[in-house]
Amino acid sequence: MQLHDWWFVVIAVLWTGYFFLEGFDFGVGVLTKTLARDRRERRVLINTIGPVWDGNEVWLLSAGGAMFAAFPDWYATLFSGFYLPLLVILVCLIVRGVAFEYRGKRDDARWQTRWEHAVFWCSLLPAFLWGVAFANIVRGVPIDAHREYAGGLLGLLNPYALLGGVVTLSLFVLHGAVFVGLKTVGEVRLRARRAAYAAGVVAVPAALGFLGWTQAQRGDAGTLITAAVAAVALVAALGCVRAGREGWAFVFSGVVIVASVATLFLALFPDVMPSTLNASWSLTVGNAASSAYTLKVMTWVGVVMVPLVVAYQGWTYWVFRRRIGVRHIPA
């Protein structure tokens, strides 16, 4: 395996970690308006991710930075061609972070309601748009001979990409509802189970259809295995939700996300952005990579820094592992 192949795997792992971790806090953000019945319950949901949501976004920064350094042509073409949806995601992430911090700064119902709306919409939109973006990356986009995006915004809103958005949104809501059930007590916990099952009813046909479509377009034996793992894990997650086993349900919902992202990256390799205009114009791990020296330096930096980040995040989750409920929120 050459260094550019290795860094393709590393980037896939970073994106997988981001979707696994940020996925459930996007889901919790959506549930603040669909699960919580009053302001104290919304505070409970926000508190479940309060200590960890910003740490989860480190994986996005790491994935984006690794793409920029290891595959600059991939990064440039992706961010220029997908400029508007990625800009919407960026603005949502900024506003969402501000909303978490500013919601409780004033004891005013209208002030808090506005920021709660911001949390909801700025969780829902990225959860949907990430699926649209990655589905388009796998499907392929118009890239010309100069490695530049030659399409428009409407071309990104094709049926396959929109289905990908539905899949990520429904899976993240399922993942978030399971996380809420794992982190709370009382009535909120019981309603989280019902919300998880409801999200699963949407996620099952959407995910099976999307994975089957991906397999038909770009699949091989490897993607067939990972897609099958995702399908089995999704059914197992719903079974654990019905049985009230939140811990196992969270494990299986995480496996669904990991296996689904693995399916997309396996379907993509050795391309990083296929061209729908001419296959020879596609960006690959070979023609889009940085120099061997750059990749070598990045490898040594990654070997040192990645374990530190993982260890710190693991410690954070351990410290804030206890369940919370409405009784822990002052009236």
Secondary structure, DSSP 8 states (H G I E B T S, - for coil): --HHHHHHHHHHHHHHHHHHHHHHHHHHHHHHHHT--SHHHHHHHHHHHTTTHHHHTHHHHHHHHHHHHH-HHHHHHHHHHTHHHHHHHHHHHHHHHHHHHHGGGS--HHHHHHHHHHHHHHHHHHHHHHHHHHHHHHH-B-B-TTS-B---TGGG--HHHHHHHHHHHHHHHHHHHHHHHHHB-THHHHHHHHHHHHHHHHHHHHHHHHHHHHHHHH--HHHHHHHHHHHHHHHHHHHHHHTT-HHHHHHHHHHHHHHHHHHHHHHHTTEEE-BSS-GGG-EETTTT---HHHHHHHHHHHHHHHHHHHHHHHHHHHHT-S-B-GGGS--
